[in-house]
Structures are given as C-alpha cells and as structure tokens.
Amino acid sequence: MTERLYLIDSEQFICTATVTACVPCDKGYAVELDRSVFFPEKGGQPCDKGSLGTATVTDCQEVNDQIVHYCDKQLKVGKVVEVVIDQQRRMDIMRQHTGEHLISFFAWDTFKAFNVGFHCAMDYATLDLDKPLSKDDVERLENLTNDYALRNVPVTAAIFDSEDELRDIKLRKHTEGLTAPIRVVTIEGADVCTCCAPHVRHTGEIGLIKIVGAIAYKGGMRLTFLCGGRALRYLQGLQNELEELALMYSTSFELLPAAIRKQGEELSRSNKELKQATARLDEHLADKLRHEAAVVRGIQLIVTDVGNVEARRLRPLAQGTLEGKSLSVIFAPWGEQVNYIAACKGVDMDMNECIKAVNAALNGKGGGRGDMAQGSAKLTCDLSDTIEQLRHYFERLLG
C-alpha cells in the first residue's frame, strides 16, 4: 500500500519514491509508488496533478486502497523518481476545502444546518445544507466564516487507530463505519471533523471566503462559494463590469444603482406611452383596412400586407378589422420572416384550415382553431405575388 504523505503534511509538495508497478492503460500508464504526496480524487475533491520524474501525471485515483498515478510515459519498476505535485493547484484546492469546513461549522453551530454534500471543481465549490437559510442568514454565515478565518488559527490533523478513540471527541461530522487509520481535521476552537483530504495549516491561508450563490436544493440549500484567489478574481471581475457600466451611464461607481433605477423608471414610462401610442396607431390602421376591404357576397374580406408590424400586435389589429361578417388575413414582414394571422367574425369557417392554406403557400408553420389562427414563415419568395394569389383563393372560397 502506498504511504500517503499528505495525511501528515498537506504542504509537502515534493518527495522521492520507488516505482512498484507500471502497466499500460487507456489513460497512458498506471503507476504505483511505495510513497506519494499525490492526493487521489475522492470526497468531492479533485486530485493532484504534477510529475513523476520526466512523466506527467494527468490523473490520480484510489483503486483497491492503492494510489494509482496515470502518466503519459512508462516508468521502470524499481526506479527511484522525484514526485512533484502542482503546488498552486494543491493550495487552491486546500483553500476551498478548509473554507468549506469553516462554512459547514458555522452553519451547524449557528443555524443547526448540516452539511449533506460537498463538491469542489476547479472554478467553484458547492456545499449542500439540509435546511434552507434566509438571505440575512447567508450573509451572517459569510461574515462569521471570514471573521474566524482572519484569526489565523491552526488547522491540524490527527490519526486514530479505531473509532473507540473518537468517543470523547465532539465531532461535527462523523462518518459511520470508518476503518483505521481514521483522520480527524481540527480547526482550533471551531470545527472538528473526520476528513482524509489535505488542508491549509492556518485559517489565514484560506484568504477571502465569498458565498456567490444560495439556491433551494432538495428541501435544503446549495451554497456556491469561492475562497482565496478564486474569490479575489470573482470580485475583480465584478468591479471591472460595474466600472464599465458606470462609464456607460456617465456616473460614478457609487451612484450606479441610482442611475440604473432611474433609467428603469424612465423605460417603464416610455414603454407605457409606446404601448398606448401603438394601440392608437393600430386603431387607425384597422379603420383604414376596413375602408379598403373588398366585399364578397356580403362578407368583408381583407387580405393584405401591413408592413413591419411586430407579431404581438397582429392579434389586436386583426380583431380591430372585424366588422359584421368578415374575414381578415393579415401579413407582417419582420426581419427575415413574415408573421401572419387569419381571423373571422360571423362566418362559418375554421381559421385553422385557412392558416393551413397560407402555410402551404409560404412553406410556413402555425395553427389555431375557431375564429383565429396564426403562423410564420421565412421570407424566401415575392410576398406581394403570394398575397395576391391567396386573395383570389379566399375570394373563391367565399364565393
């Protein structure tokens, strides 16, 4: 079995080791050592990456209690190699994991919310709690965690030979059925938890802890958080985006929220005024269409192109043209497509059948039922010719 050096010293990044096995596999070569500083992927935490001599380690897994290093080169069994892990990657992951322990402790100690899941990716980390917290609770949790991290208290790990030795230790989380050696990670004065992963030596090494997401999840809550450099880069990105917005609004960073609210209020008023003006315009347009309509056997018939009119305006426009016995088929080109609607009043016709004829003429899609149906098609032909053909079709249909 590989001697796991990270269990004793999480900040040992280099060692020498003897190759005890090396076999070809789909990931290159599976290499085993007599000792290693590599942490394998487990417990929701990514593995270490690095090198064994001249070979690059692309993955590291635990297989049958053995640490297997997946390398891009073959190594000779019995050879002594220098084992080096990516220090920056290890420190980044340790900051997230130790930060998670602190968040979990204060969630448990302050809100009686228990950690029921943890996942650390290379750009974010998540923590699942068994109960939801309010927005104020999450902010308080973040403050408590950061305040304690700043105390820079020691983070230590101890190995126990049996569960009996843990009886007098108050653990936040005790995974049942553990076999020796059992490792307990302690944040002085706060969290005590069984854990096999590497952690920083002092809480100050975690850096800033920022909870960037809190959503309902499986009856509880999922927190997304960032620690150290990840949190710093996140806040730098936010600041850059906010400064760009402030420049766009010709205001200061501090006055940006007020400027956005003011613009929102102005936009709301403008939208209301535009909606009212559009409704008046559509009333005039509908009146014009009624006056220009043909009459076929006492039925008002409108088959026309009304120009660039948004699809959402077609229904009230079509309804406004219906007077007495009437049938209206209205087309409105918009960008690269044409939207259309068929509506009737006092006429024994199914508009879904009418829209099928329009779909066939324009290779479009749409439908409806009863007295109204809508559709749309890509503009691939001369619309005026098609409308003229459809006008004759509906005249014959009514005649």
RAHUZI-V252228 format. One record per residue. N is the residue number from 1. RES is the residue in three letters. SS is DSSP state (hx for helix, st for strand, lp for the rest). PSI is psi in degrees with one decimal (NA if undefined). NEAR is the number of other ideal C-beta (glycine too) atoms within 8 Angstrom. Layout:
n->(N | N)
res->(RES | RES)
ss->(SS | SS)
psi->(PSI | PSI)
near->(NEAR | NEAR)
This chain:
n->(1 | 2 | 3 | 4 | 5 | 6 | 7 | 8 | 9 | 10 | 11 | 12 | 13 | 14 | 15 | 16 | 17 | 18 | 19 | 20 | 21 | 22 | 23 | 24 | 25 | 26 | 27 | 28 | 29 | 30 | 31 | 32 | 33 | 34 | 35 | 36 | 37 | 38 | 39 | 40 | 41 | 42 | 43 | 44 | 45 | 46 | 47 | 48 | 49 | 50 | 51 | 52 | 53 | 54 | 55 | 56 | 57 | 58 | 59 | 60 | 61 | 62 | 63 | 64 | 65 | 66 | 67 | 68 | 69 | 70 | 71 | 72 | 73 | 74 | 75 | 76 | 77 | 78 | 79 | 80 | 81 | 82 | 83 | 84 | 85 | 86 | 87 | 88 | 89 | 90 | 91 | 92 | 93 | 94 | 95 | 96 | 97 | 98 | 99 | 100 | 101 | 102 | 103 | 104 | 105 | 106 | 107 | 108 | 109 | 110 | 111 | 112 | 113 | 114 | 115 | 116 | 117 | 118 | 119 | 120 | 121 | 122 | 123 | 124 | 125 | 126 | 127 | 128 | 129 | 130 | 131 | 132 | 133 | 134 | 135 | 136 | 137 | 138 | 139 | 140 | 141 | 142 | 143 | 144 | 145 | 146 | 147 | 148 | 149 | 150 | 151 | 152 | 153 | 154 | 155 | 156 | 157 | 158 | 159 | 160 | 161 | 162 | 163 | 164 | 165 | 166 | 167 | 168 | 169 | 170 | 171 | 172 | 173 | 174 | 175 | 176 | 177 | 178 | 179 | 180 | 181 | 182 | 183 | 184 | 185 | 186 | 187 | 188 | 189 | 190 | 191 | 192 | 193 | 194 | 195 | 196 | 197 | 198 | 199 | 200 | 201 | 202 | 203 | 204 | 205 | 206 | 207 | 208 | 209 | 210 | 211 | 212 | 213 | 214 | 215 | 216 | 217 | 218 | 219 | 220 | 221 | 222 | 223 | 224 | 225 | 226 | 227 | 228 | 229 | 230 | 231 | 232 | 233 | 234 | 235 | 236 | 237 | 238 | 239 | 240 | 241 | 242 | 243 | 244 | 245 | 246 | 247 | 248 | 249 | 250 | 251 | 252 | 253 | 254 | 255 | 256 | 257 | 258 | 259 | 260 | 261 | 262 | 263 | 264 | 265 | 266 | 267 | 268 | 269 | 270 | 271 | 272 | 273 | 274 | 275 | 276 | 277 | 278 | 279 | 280 | 281 | 282 | 283 | 284 | 285 | 286 | 287 | 288 | 289 | 290 | 291 | 292 | 293 | 294 | 295 | 296 | 297 | 298 | 299 | 300 | 301 | 302 | 303 | 304 | 305 | 306 | 307 | 308 | 309 | 310 | 311 | 312 | 313 | 314 | 315 | 316 | 317 | 318 | 319 | 320 | 321 | 322 | 323 | 324 | 325 | 326 | 327 | 328 | 329 | 330 | 331 | 332 | 333 | 334 | 335 | 336 | 337 | 338 | 339 | 340 | 341 | 342 | 343 | 344 | 345 | 346 | 347 | 348 | 349 | 350 | 351 | 352 | 353 | 354 | 355 | 356 | 357 | 358 | 359 | 360 | 361 | 362 | 363 | 364 | 365 | 366 | 367 | 368 | 369 | 370 | 371 | 372 | 373 | 374 | 375 | 376 | 377 | 378 | 379 | 380 | 381 | 382 | 383 | 384 | 385 | 386 | 387 | 388 | 389 | 390 | 391 | 392 | 393 | 394 | 395 | 396 | 397 | 398 | 399)
res->(MET | THR | GLU | ARG | LEU | TYR | LEU | ILE | ASP | SER | GLU | GLN | PHE | ILE | CYS | THR | ALA | THR | VAL | THR | ALA | CYS | VAL | PRO | CYS | ASP | LYS | GLY | TYR | ALA | VAL | GLU | LEU | ASP | ARG | SER | VAL | PHE | PHE | PRO | GLU | LYS | GLY | GLY | GLN | PRO | CYS | ASP | LYS | GLY | SER | LEU | GLY | THR | ALA | THR | VAL | THR | ASP | CYS | GLN | GLU | VAL | ASN | ASP | GLN | ILE | VAL | HIS | TYR | CYS | ASP | LYS | GLN | LEU | LYS | VAL | GLY | LYS | VAL | VAL | GLU | VAL | VAL | ILE | ASP | GLN | GLN | ARG | ARG | MET | ASP | ILE | MET | ARG | GLN | HIS | THR | GLY | GLU | HIS | LEU | ILE | SER | PHE | PHE | ALA | TRP | ASP | THR | PHE | LYS | ALA | PHE | ASN | VAL | GLY | PHE | HIS | CYS | ALA | MET | ASP | TYR | ALA | THR | LEU | ASP | LEU | ASP | LYS | PRO | LEU | SER | LYS | ASP | ASP | VAL | GLU | ARG | LEU | GLU | ASN | LEU | THR | ASN | ASP | TYR | ALA | LEU | ARG | ASN | VAL | PRO | VAL | THR | ALA | ALA | ILE | PHE | ASP | SER | GLU | ASP | GLU | LEU | ARG | ASP | ILE | LYS | LEU | ARG | LYS | HIS | THR | GLU | GLY | LEU | THR | ALA | PRO | ILE | ARG | VAL | VAL | THR | ILE | GLU | GLY | ALA | ASP | VAL | CYS | THR | CYS | CYS | ALA | PRO | HIS | VAL | ARG | HIS | THR | GLY | GLU | ILE | GLY | LEU | ILE | LYS | ILE | VAL | GLY | ALA | ILE | ALA | TYR | LYS | GLY | GLY | MET | ARG | LEU | THR | PHE | LEU | CYS | GLY | GLY | ARG | ALA | LEU | ARG | TYR | LEU | GLN | GLY | LEU | GLN | ASN | GLU | LEU | GLU | GLU | LEU | ALA | LEU | MET | TYR | SER | THR | SER | PHE | GLU | LEU | LEU | PRO | ALA | ALA | ILE | ARG | LYS | GLN | GLY | GLU | GLU | LEU | SER | ARG | SER | ASN | LYS | GLU | LEU | LYS | GLN | ALA | THR | ALA | ARG | LEU | ASP | GLU | HIS | LEU | ALA | ASP | LYS | LEU | ARG | HIS | GLU | ALA | ALA | VAL | VAL | ARG | GLY | ILE | GLN | LEU | ILE | VAL | THR | ASP | VAL | GLY | ASN | VAL | GLU | ALA | ARG | ARG | LEU | ARG | PRO | LEU | ALA | GLN | GLY | THR | LEU | GLU | GLY | LYS | SER | LEU | SER | VAL | ILE | PHE | ALA | PRO | TRP | GLY | GLU | GLN | VAL | ASN | TYR | ILE | ALA | ALA | CYS | LYS | GLY | VAL | ASP | MET | ASP | MET | ASN | GLU | CYS | ILE | LYS | ALA | VAL | ASN | ALA | ALA | LEU | ASN | GLY | LYS | GLY | GLY | GLY | ARG | GLY | ASP | MET | ALA | GLN | GLY | SER | ALA | LYS | LEU | THR | CYS | ASP | LEU | SER | ASP | THR | ILE | GLU | GLN | LEU | ARG | HIS | TYR | PHE | GLU | ARG | LEU | LEU | GLY)
ss->(lp | lp | st | st | hx | hx | hx | lp | lp | lp | lp | lp | lp | st | st | st | st | st | st | st | st | st | st | st | st | lp | lp | st | st | st | st | st | st | lp | st | st | lp | lp | lp | lp | lp | st | lp | lp | st | lp | lp | lp | lp | st | st | st | lp | lp | st | st | st | st | st | st | st | st | st | lp | lp | st | st | st | st | st | st | lp | lp | lp | lp | lp | lp | lp | lp | st | st | st | st | st | st | lp | hx | hx | hx | hx | hx | hx | hx | hx | hx | hx | hx | hx | hx | hx | hx | hx | hx | hx | hx | hx | hx | hx | hx | hx | hx | lp | lp | lp | st | st | st | st | st | st | lp | lp | lp | lp | st | st | st | st | st | lp | lp | lp | lp | lp | hx | hx | hx | hx | hx | hx | hx | hx | hx | hx | hx | hx | hx | hx | hx | lp | lp | lp | lp | st | st | st | st | st | st | st | lp | lp | hx | hx | hx | hx | lp | lp | lp | lp | lp | lp | st | lp | lp | lp | lp | lp | lp | lp | lp | st | st | st | st | st | st | lp | lp | lp | lp | st | st | st | lp | lp | lp | lp | lp | lp | lp | st | hx | hx | hx | hx | lp | lp | st | st | st | st | st | st | st | st | st | lp | lp | st | st | st | st | st | st | st | st | lp | hx | hx | hx | hx | hx | hx | hx | hx | hx | hx | hx | hx | hx | hx | hx | hx | hx | hx | hx | hx | lp | lp | lp | lp | lp | lp | lp | hx | hx | hx | hx | hx | hx | hx | hx | hx | hx | hx | hx | hx | hx | hx | hx | hx | hx | hx | hx | hx | hx | hx | hx | hx | hx | hx | hx | hx | hx | hx | hx | hx | hx | hx | hx | hx | lp | st | st | st | lp | lp | st | st | st | st | st | st | st | lp | lp | lp | lp | lp | hx | hx | hx | hx | hx | hx | hx | hx | hx | hx | hx | lp | lp | lp | lp | st | st | st | st | st | st | st | st | st | lp | lp | st | st | st | st | st | st | st | st | st | lp | lp | lp | lp | lp | hx | hx | hx | hx | hx | hx | hx | hx | hx | hx | hx | hx | lp | lp | st | st | st | st | st | lp | lp | st | st | st | st | st | st | st | lp | lp | lp | lp | hx | hx | hx | hx | hx | hx | hx | hx | hx | hx | hx | hx | hx | hx | hx | hx | lp)
psi->(138.2 | 132.8 | 122.9 | 97.9 | -24.7 | -19.4 | -29.6 | -44.5 | 102.5 | -16.9 | 25.2 | 115.0 | -10.6 | 143.1 | 173.8 | 148.5 | 160.1 | 132.9 | 121.5 | -16.7 | 147.1 | 111.4 | 144.6 | 147.8 | 178.5 | -13.2 | 10.1 | -100.3 | 134.4 | 114.0 | 133.7 | 146.9 | 163.0 | -21.0 | 153.1 | 149.4 | -3.2 | 132.0 | 125.9 | 156.8 | 121.6 | 160.8 | 28.0 | 7.6 | 135.8 | 158.9 | 166.5 | 155.7 | 160.2 | -132.5 | 153.7 | 100.2 | -123.5 | -1.9 | 138.1 | 131.2 | 114.4 | -16.4 | 155.7 | 123.1 | 159.3 | 119.9 | 114.9 | 49.0 | 14.2 | 138.1 | 122.1 | 123.1 | 121.4 | 118.0 | 162.2 | -3.6 | 153.6 | 139.7 | 141.6 | 129.7 | 133.6 | -12.7 | 140.2 | 124.2 | 156.5 | 126.6 | 117.6 | 127.1 | 157.4 | 105.2 | -42.0 | -41.3 | -45.9 | -46.8 | -40.0 | -47.0 | -40.2 | -37.7 | -42.2 | -43.3 | -41.7 | -35.7 | -40.2 | -41.4 | -41.1 | -44.2 | -44.7 | -39.0 | -48.6 | -29.2 | -40.9 | -46.7 | -35.3 | -38.6 | 2.6 | 34.1 | 125.1 | 141.2 | 121.7 | 7.8 | 140.7 | 136.5 | 130.8 | 111.3 | -176.6 | -1.6 | -3.5 | 167.8 | 148.6 | 150.2 | 125.3 | 128.6 | 153.5 | 1.8 | 149.7 | 151.3 | 151.7 | 167.6 | -42.7 | -37.1 | -42.2 | -40.5 | -40.8 | -40.2 | -43.2 | -42.1 | -45.5 | -42.2 | -46.4 | -40.5 | -41.0 | -36.8 | -36.3 | -17.5 | -16.6 | 45.6 | 157.6 | 147.0 | 117.5 | 159.8 | 139.0 | 146.0 | 132.3 | 145.6 | -15.1 | 163.8 | -24.7 | -33.8 | -11.9 | -2.6 | -35.2 | 6.2 | 125.6 | 103.7 | 137.7 | -39.4 | 123.5 | 105.7 | 122.8 | 153.1 | 22.5 | 144.9 | 152.1 | 147.1 | 138.5 | 123.4 | 130.3 | 125.4 | 129.8 | 127.7 | 113.4 | 125.5 | 1.4 | -106.9 | 140.0 | 119.5 | 140.9 | 133.1 | 137.5 | -0.4 | 159.0 | 148.1 | 160.9 | 162.2 | -30.5 | 147.8 | -24.9 | -24.3 | -15.1 | -37.8 | -159.7 | 138.7 | 118.2 | 119.9 | 113.9 | -5.2 | 141.9 | 105.5 | 153.6 | 137.8 | 115.4 | 45.7 | -6.2 | -130.5 | 139.9 | 121.3 | 132.2 | 129.9 | 161.9 | 141.8 | 151.7 | -129.7 | -33.2 | -44.5 | -40.8 | -47.4 | -36.3 | -47.2 | -34.7 | -40.9 | -42.5 | -43.1 | -43.3 | -43.0 | -41.0 | -36.5 | -37.5 | -41.2 | -41.8 | -39.2 | -40.8 | -34.6 | 1.5 | 46.3 | 179.4 | 164.6 | -42.7 | -31.8 | 2.3 | -46.8 | -41.3 | -38.3 | -38.8 | -41.7 | -42.4 | -44.0 | -39.0 | -41.2 | -41.6 | -39.9 | -38.5 | -43.4 | -42.3 | -40.7 | -39.3 | -44.4 | -40.2 | -40.8 | -41.3 | -42.3 | -38.7 | -40.7 | -41.4 | -40.6 | -42.3 | -31.4 | -44.3 | -39.7 | -42.9 | -40.1 | -41.8 | -43.1 | -37.3 | -40.5 | -27.1 | -0.4 | 148.1 | 160.7 | 121.7 | 110.1 | 44.6 | 6.9 | 126.2 | 125.5 | 124.3 | 118.6 | 102.4 | 165.0 | 121.7 | 8.6 | -158.6 | 86.7 | 129.5 | 149.0 | -36.1 | -17.1 | -12.0 | -40.6 | -54.9 | -31.6 | -47.1 | -42.6 | -33.7 | -20.0 | -13.8 | 119.5 | 121.9 | -143.5 | 121.6 | 153.8 | 123.8 | 128.5 | 109.4 | 136.5 | 142.7 | 100.1 | 138.3 | 104.9 | -126.0 | 9.7 | 168.6 | 131.7 | 148.5 | 159.1 | 145.0 | 128.4 | 148.9 | 164.4 | 129.7 | 16.9 | 133.1 | 76.4 | 148.9 | 115.3 | -23.0 | -37.8 | -38.0 | -41.9 | -26.6 | -38.1 | -41.0 | -43.8 | -43.1 | -38.9 | -32.3 | 1.2 | 45.4 | -173.1 | 148.2 | 177.7 | -174.2 | -156.1 | 160.7 | -119.2 | 7.4 | 138.9 | 149.5 | 160.1 | -179.9 | 158.9 | 157.7 | 143.4 | 98.0 | 4.5 | 175.2 | 108.8 | -36.5 | -40.1 | -41.4 | -41.5 | -40.5 | -41.9 | -41.5 | -32.1 | -45.1 | -37.0 | -45.6 | -29.5 | -44.0 | -37.5 | -39.7 | -29.0 | NA)
near->(4 | 10 | 7 | 7 | 11 | 11 | 9 | 6 | 6 | 11 | 8 | 10 | 8 | 8 | 10 | 6 | 12 | 10 | 16 | 7 | 8 | 11 | 6 | 6 | 8 | 2 | 8 | 10 | 15 | 13 | 14 | 12 | 15 | 7 | 10 | 13 | 12 | 14 | 12 | 10 | 9 | 9 | 7 | 7 | 11 | 7 | 11 | 12 | 10 | 11 | 10 | 15 | 8 | 4 | 14 | 8 | 14 | 9 | 10 | 14 | 10 | 9 | 5 | 3 | 4 | 9 | 13 | 12 | 14 | 14 | 14 | 7 | 9 | 8 | 14 | 7 | 8 | 5 | 9 | 6 | 13 | 9 | 16 | 7 | 13 | 8 | 7 | 6 | 11 | 14 | 12 | 11 | 12 | 14 | 16 | 15 | 15 | 16 | 16 | 14 | 14 | 17 | 15 | 15 | 13 | 14 | 15 | 12 | 7 | 9 | 10 | 6 | 11 | 10 | 13 | 7 | 9 | 12 | 7 | 11 | 7 | 4 | 4 | 9 | 15 | 11 | 14 | 14 | 15 | 8 | 11 | 8 | 12 | 6 | 6 | 6 | 9 | 12 | 8 | 9 | 15 | 11 | 8 | 10 | 13 | 10 | 8 | 13 | 14 | 8 | 8 | 7 | 11 | 7 | 14 | 7 | 13 | 7 | 8 | 12 | 7 | 7 | 8 | 5 | 8 | 12 | 6 | 3 | 7 | 4 | 10 | 11 | 9 | 6 | 6 | 4 | 4 | 8 | 4 | 7 | 7 | 14 | 12 | 14 | 15 | 10 | 16 | 8 | 4 | 10 | 11 | 10 | 12 | 13 | 12 | 7 | 11 | 10 | 13 | 13 | 8 | 9 | 15 | 9 | 12 | 13 | 12 | 9 | 16 | 11 | 12 | 8 | 8 | 10 | 6 | 6 | 8 | 4 | 6 | 13 | 13 | 14 | 13 | 11 | 17 | 13 | 15 | 15 | 8 | 13 | 13 | 10 | 8 | 11 | 10 | 8 | 8 | 8 | 8 | 8 | 8 | 10 | 9 | 8 | 10 | 13 | 7 | 6 | 10 | 4 | 8 | 6 | 7 | 4 | 9 | 13 | 6 | 8 | 11 | 10 | 8 | 8 | 9 | 8 | 8 | 8 | 8 | 8 | 8 | 8 | 8 | 8 | 8 | 8 | 8 | 8 | 8 | 9 | 9 | 8 | 8 | 12 | 9 | 8 | 11 | 11 | 9 | 8 | 14 | 11 | 6 | 7 | 11 | 8 | 8 | 9 | 6 | 5 | 11 | 13 | 15 | 15 | 9 | 10 | 9 | 10 | 6 | 5 | 9 | 7 | 9 | 5 | 11 | 15 | 11 | 9 | 14 | 14 | 8 | 11 | 15 | 10 | 7 | 6 | 8 | 16 | 15 | 16 | 14 | 14 | 12 | 16 | 11 | 10 | 4 | 4 | 10 | 14 | 12 | 18 | 14 | 16 | 14 | 14 | 10 | 6 | 10 | 2 | 9 | 7 | 15 | 11 | 8 | 15 | 16 | 9 | 10 | 15 | 13 | 7 | 9 | 11 | 8 | 12 | 7 | 12 | 10 | 11 | 8 | 7 | 6 | 13 | 13 | 15 | 14 | 11 | 13 | 8 | 9 | 5 | 7 | 5 | 11 | 7 | 8 | 11 | 12 | 8 | 9 | 13 | 11 | 8 | 9 | 13 | 11 | 7 | 7 | 11 | 6)
